[in-house]
Amino acid sequence: MEERVQFKLNAGKRVGNYNFAQCRDITDQADALIADSMGLGSLWDEIETYYYQTVRTDFESEATQSDVDDE
């Protein structure tokens, strides 16, 4: 998570936040375990499809901490 901090300007101040979209490999594993424990593991493909249909943010184009440090 510490490697996925990104900063944005908010009222002229740099505010840091974690970009969990860049941690999807780990969060997907946790989500799948939770879905399995709730008996929803067989719906994982539908869950992924719904995610991609509703989340439209292009996180890859946003600055990461390493981008900010390079400036």
Summary of the structure (lengths in Angstrom):
residues: 71
radius of gyration: 15.5
end to end distance: 21.2
largest distance: 47.4
contacts: 140
relative contact order: 0.21
helix: 62%
strand: 17%
